[in-house]
Amino acid sequence: MDNLNNIELRRFNAAPELRVEVVNDEHGRAQRYLSGYAVLFEQYSRSFWDEWVEVIDRNAFTNADMSDVVMVVDHSREVGDILARSKDGVGTLEMSIDDNGIMFRFPIPDTTTGRDLYELIARGDVTECSFAFWVRKDQWTYDMIIDGKKMDVRRIIEVEKLADLSIVMRGQYSQTSVGIDERALARSVREASTAQKTMSVATAKAICNL
């Protein structure tokens, strides 16, 4: 389950929802909070090489394992880049699911990463979010017309586990903004669907051999 070779990253432009608020605690001290949507339901991703797009089903997270989720910067695995965490529903990271997606809220930590992030968001340099996850079930629909182009559509039906939420610099699916491992995995999933439409995503990931 926790094999990072099988993890998928998806990024969304959450600029309309990403916001900072200042709340005074019981002692009158100001605490900055960051909130927004890291996952958006029923919205097409940008296309993968003008061949296919992806959409997250509204019920994809109904049975997902969300027992240990960290909020980080750019999916970092470094301790210094942790912004918040929810473990068994307890912690500094608040998450809620509504009709639009998964919303988060957390107090921005008084750390180097937290202070830098606040400044970049306040200036408008960083506006986007992402999430890392494992897929349990997906479904392909072929030759759909989307924005005037013929596209295949991969619908994420069930997410097995949510690993992290992330504040990122870019939230696109293009080759220039998706990491090398992400591109390899995306291509393997698409190639598997072309060669054998019933092929499982797990098999597609094995083909990737990251």
HURAJO-V980724 format. One record per helix or strand of 2 or more residues. SS is the DSSP state (alpha for helix, beta for strand). FROM is the first residue (numbers start at 1). LEN is the number of residues. Records with the same first field share a line. If there is no record, write none. Layout:
SS = FROM-LEN ; FROM-LEN
//
This chain:
alpha = 4-3 ; 79-3 ; 112-12 ; 180-16 ; 201-8
beta = 8-5 ; 19-6 ; 30-11 ; 52-5 ; 68-6 ; 82-6 ; 90-2 ; 93-5 ; 101-7 ; 128-19 ; 149-20
//
